[in-house]
Amino acid sequence: MKEKSDKNKERWLKEFVKQKEIQSTLEAIIYSTDDAISVVDENGLHTIINPAYTRLTGLIEEDVLGKPPTIDIADKLGNSRAANMVVLGAYAKKSGVVKLETIFKALEKALAGRDKKLLSLNKEALKQGAELVKE
């Protein structure tokens, strides 16, 4: 019984070492490429960004790790609370359930008489969200 347990531990250890080697190789590739790369987990949260991503976006690991990519766009627009509009823009384009122009008109009506910067911010967030969707 102990012999079988030792063999299982040895097999597990070999597999673990192999997986660590693969991870190291992938990280070396990700960190050395000139292309901006962002890796997200199964929950859609950033787990890795490379130096090219930082050069392109100006965002560092502390800004994005553990957050969804929509936060990046909203932060670049100057207000992380616009992330919901980024998501709405992507959803609207992907689903086709509503056109961006219809959302723009609704926003103009809802924000009438309020800060024009807020309207512009929301429209730009919607547009950038829609641009995330591949045709």
Residue frames relative to the residue before (quaternion, step in Angstrom):
aa qw qx qy qz dx dy dz
M 1.0000 0.0000 0.0000 0.0000 0.00 0.00 0.00
K 0.6567 0.5000 -0.3035 0.4761 3.59 0.94 -0.92
E 0.6270 0.5467 -0.3349 0.4424 3.59 1.03 -0.80
K 0.6539 0.5009 -0.3067 0.4770 3.59 0.98 -0.85
S 0.6400 0.5237 -0.3118 0.4679 3.57 1.00 -0.83
D 0.6516 0.5095 -0.3091 0.4694 3.59 0.99 -0.85
K 0.6448 0.5115 -0.3214 0.4683 3.60 1.01 -0.79
N 0.6423 0.5148 -0.3212 0.4682 3.59 1.01 -0.79
K 0.6458 0.5099 -0.3168 0.4718 3.57 0.98 -0.82
E 0.6497 0.5154 -0.3092 0.4655 3.56 0.99 -0.87
R 0.6509 0.5082 -0.3057 0.4739 3.59 0.96 -0.87
W 0.6502 0.5125 -0.3043 0.4712 3.56 0.96 -0.90
L 0.6561 0.5154 -0.3053 0.4589 3.59 0.94 -0.89
K 0.6414 0.5122 -0.3217 0.4720 3.60 0.97 -0.82
E 0.6581 0.5026 -0.3033 0.4715 3.58 0.95 -0.89
F 0.6323 0.5338 -0.3203 0.4612 3.58 0.99 -0.83
V 0.6590 0.4982 -0.3007 0.4766 3.60 0.92 -0.93
K 0.6407 0.5249 -0.3190 0.4607 3.58 0.97 -0.86
Q 0.6677 0.4971 -0.2968 0.4679 3.59 0.92 -0.90
K 0.6350 0.5178 -0.3247 0.4725 3.61 1.02 -0.74
E 0.6376 0.5157 -0.3263 0.4702 3.60 1.02 -0.75
I 0.6403 0.5101 -0.3145 0.4805 3.59 0.99 -0.82
Q 0.6446 0.5211 -0.3133 0.4636 3.57 0.95 -0.89
S 0.6563 0.5115 -0.3091 0.4606 3.59 0.92 -0.88
T 0.6464 0.5161 -0.3150 0.4653 3.58 0.97 -0.84
L 0.6715 0.4946 -0.2965 0.4653 3.58 0.89 -0.94
E 0.6478 0.5077 -0.3189 0.4701 3.59 0.95 -0.83
A 0.6274 0.5314 -0.3387 0.4575 3.60 0.99 -0.77
I 0.6526 0.4997 -0.3061 0.4803 3.58 0.99 -0.82
I 0.6694 0.5113 -0.2989 0.4485 3.57 0.82 -1.00
Y 0.7367 0.4378 -0.2396 0.4562 3.58 0.83 -0.97
S 0.7150 0.4609 -0.2714 0.4503 3.62 1.13 -0.43
T 0.5697 0.6154 -0.3887 0.3815 3.61 1.18 -0.32
D 0.4738 -0.6645 0.5029 0.2847 3.55 -1.22 0.53
D 0.5807 0.5644 -0.3758 0.4506 3.58 1.28 -0.11
A 0.4782 -0.6587 0.4988 0.2977 3.55 -1.04 0.81
I 0.0061 -0.8001 0.5986 -0.0387 3.57 -0.82 1.04
S 0.0293 -0.7478 0.6632 -0.0083 3.50 -1.08 0.92
V 0.1460 -0.7833 0.6008 0.0648 3.57 -0.80 1.01
V 0.1152 -0.7880 0.6020 0.0571 3.56 -0.93 0.94
D 0.4646 -0.6756 0.4985 0.2812 3.54 -1.19 0.55
E 0.7583 -0.3915 0.2676 0.4473 3.58 -1.31 -0.08
N 0.6658 0.4733 -0.2991 0.4932 3.60 1.26 -0.30
G 0.5370 -0.6502 0.3880 0.3719 3.57 1.29 0.06
L 0.5323 0.6179 -0.4115 0.4069 3.58 1.19 0.45
H 0.5640 -0.6090 0.4385 0.3446 3.56 -1.03 0.80
T 0.0893 -0.7808 0.6152 0.0625 3.57 -1.02 0.83
I 0.7891 0.0657 -0.0164 0.6106 3.58 1.15 -0.61
I 0.0334 0.7241 -0.6880 -0.0366 3.52 -1.23 0.65
N 0.3318 -0.7509 0.5306 0.2109 3.57 -1.08 0.61
P 0.7117 -0.4583 0.3052 0.4362 3.61 -1.24 0.24
A 0.6189 0.5399 -0.3548 0.4468 3.62 1.03 -0.67
Y 0.6043 0.5455 -0.3461 0.4663 3.59 1.09 -0.69
T 0.6539 0.5051 -0.3027 0.4750 3.56 0.97 -0.89
R 0.6483 0.5119 -0.3242 0.4610 3.60 0.94 -0.83
L 0.6904 0.4924 -0.2771 0.4519 3.57 0.94 -0.89
T 0.7984 0.3282 -0.1511 0.4817 3.59 0.81 -1.01
G 0.3910 -0.7063 0.4952 0.3210 3.57 1.13 -0.63
L 0.5878 0.5725 -0.3624 0.4420 3.58 1.30 0.01
I 0.2707 -0.7620 0.5704 0.1439 3.57 -0.98 0.88
E 0.7474 -0.4169 0.2655 0.4439 3.58 -1.28 0.29
E 0.6561 0.5306 -0.3170 0.4329 3.58 0.89 -0.91
D 0.6379 0.5408 -0.3205 0.4448 3.59 1.16 -0.58
V 0.8403 0.2741 -0.0840 0.4601 3.59 0.94 -0.84
L 0.5783 0.6045 -0.4085 0.3650 3.63 0.99 -0.61
G 0.8015 0.2353 -0.2145 0.5061 3.53 -0.91 1.00
K 0.6727 0.4438 -0.2918 0.5151 3.59 1.30 0.09
P 0.5397 -0.6092 0.4536 0.3632 3.60 -1.17 0.44
P 0.6367 -0.5639 0.3676 0.3761 3.62 -1.13 0.57
T 0.5696 0.6032 -0.3967 0.3930 3.60 1.09 -0.50
I 0.5705 0.5851 -0.3746 0.4380 3.58 1.17 -0.54
D 0.5954 0.5761 -0.3604 0.4285 3.61 1.03 -0.79
I 0.6884 0.4827 -0.2772 0.4650 3.53 0.83 -1.06
A 0.6675 0.4998 -0.3032 0.4612 3.57 0.85 -0.94
D 0.6422 0.5181 -0.3244 0.4625 3.61 0.95 -0.82
K 0.6516 0.5085 -0.3158 0.4661 3.57 0.98 -0.82
L 0.6553 0.4889 -0.3028 0.4898 3.57 1.15 -0.57
G 0.5860 -0.6308 0.3378 0.3803 3.56 1.30 -0.15
N 0.7816 0.2119 -0.1405 0.5696 3.59 1.22 0.09
S 0.3403 -0.7789 0.4915 0.1897 3.59 -0.32 1.24
R 0.5891 0.5851 -0.3751 0.4122 3.60 1.18 -0.39
A 0.5746 0.5828 -0.3820 0.4293 3.60 1.26 -0.14
A 0.3885 0.7414 -0.4714 0.2776 3.61 1.26 -0.01
N 0.6247 0.5419 -0.3498 0.4401 3.60 1.02 -0.71
M 0.6504 0.4990 -0.3209 0.4743 3.61 1.06 -0.65
V 0.5807 0.5502 -0.3711 0.4716 3.59 1.14 -0.59
V 0.6667 0.4945 -0.2905 0.4760 3.57 0.91 -0.94
L 0.6508 0.5148 -0.3186 0.4582 3.59 0.94 -0.86
G 0.6387 0.5290 -0.3252 0.4544 3.59 0.98 -0.80
A 0.6581 0.4944 -0.2997 0.4824 3.57 0.98 -0.88
Y 0.6621 0.5092 -0.3062 0.4566 3.57 0.91 -0.89
A 0.6540 0.5243 -0.3184 0.4428 3.57 0.89 -0.93
K 0.6850 0.4694 -0.2963 0.4718 3.57 0.90 -0.86
K 0.6803 0.5043 -0.2953 0.4423 3.59 0.85 -0.96
S 0.7551 0.4017 -0.2157 0.4711 3.57 0.82 -0.98
G 0.2901 -0.7706 0.5118 0.2452 3.57 1.07 -0.71
V 0.3876 0.7558 -0.4548 0.2677 3.58 1.29 0.14
V 0.7858 0.0039 0.0059 0.6184 3.59 1.15 -0.56
K 0.4312 -0.6927 0.5135 0.2656 3.57 -1.08 0.71
L 0.6063 -0.5636 0.4153 0.3771 3.56 -1.14 0.61
E 0.6203 0.5578 -0.3454 0.4297 3.58 0.97 -0.79
T 0.6328 0.5223 -0.3283 0.4680 3.58 1.04 -0.74
I 0.6480 0.4958 -0.3159 0.4842 3.58 1.00 -0.81
F 0.6189 0.5474 -0.3426 0.4472 3.60 0.99 -0.82
K 0.6699 0.4981 -0.2980 0.4630 3.59 0.89 -0.93
A 0.6476 0.5099 -0.3182 0.4683 3.58 1.00 -0.81
L 0.6401 0.5185 -0.3204 0.4676 3.57 1.03 -0.78
E 0.6366 0.5336 -0.3269 0.4506 3.56 0.94 -0.90
K 0.6643 0.4931 -0.2904 0.4809 3.56 1.01 -0.83
A 0.6966 0.4854 -0.2722 0.4529 3.57 0.88 -0.98
L 0.7655 0.3497 -0.1825 0.5084 3.58 1.07 -0.73
A 0.2854 0.7792 -0.5115 0.2231 3.59 1.25 0.30
G 0.8230 0.2116 -0.1824 0.4946 3.53 -0.95 0.97
R 0.6195 0.5219 -0.3499 0.4705 3.58 1.26 0.06
D 0.7750 -0.3495 0.2624 0.4565 3.55 -1.34 -0.03
K 0.4134 -0.7261 0.4971 0.2339 3.60 -0.66 1.12
K 0.5784 0.5836 -0.3788 0.4258 3.60 1.14 -0.57
L 0.6270 0.5431 -0.3294 0.4509 3.57 1.05 -0.77
L 0.6440 0.5089 -0.3119 0.4786 3.56 0.99 -0.82
S 0.6629 0.5069 -0.2965 0.4644 3.59 0.91 -0.92
L 0.6357 0.5357 -0.3180 0.4558 3.57 0.98 -0.89
N 0.6915 0.4806 -0.2801 0.4608 3.58 0.84 -0.97
K 0.6423 0.5122 -0.3279 0.4665 3.59 0.96 -0.78
E 0.6704 0.4900 -0.3056 0.4659 3.59 0.90 -0.88
A 0.6274 0.5280 -0.3348 0.4642 3.60 1.01 -0.76
L 0.6362 0.5212 -0.3182 0.4716 3.58 0.99 -0.82
K 0.6598 0.5114 -0.3052 0.4582 3.58 0.90 -0.94
Q 0.6928 0.4716 -0.2908 0.4616 3.57 0.85 -0.94
G 0.6072 0.5374 -0.3542 0.4660 3.58 1.08 -0.60
A 0.6515 0.5118 -0.3067 0.4685 3.57 0.98 -0.86
E 0.6402 0.5391 -0.3219 0.4426 3.58 1.06 -0.72
L 0.5747 0.5995 -0.3739 0.4130 3.60 1.20 -0.39
V 0.6451 0.5437 -0.3101 0.4383 3.56 1.17 -0.65
K 0.3361 -0.7293 0.5660 0.1864 3.54 -0.85 1.04
E 0.4698 -0.6779 0.4939 0.2754 3.55 -1.00 0.85
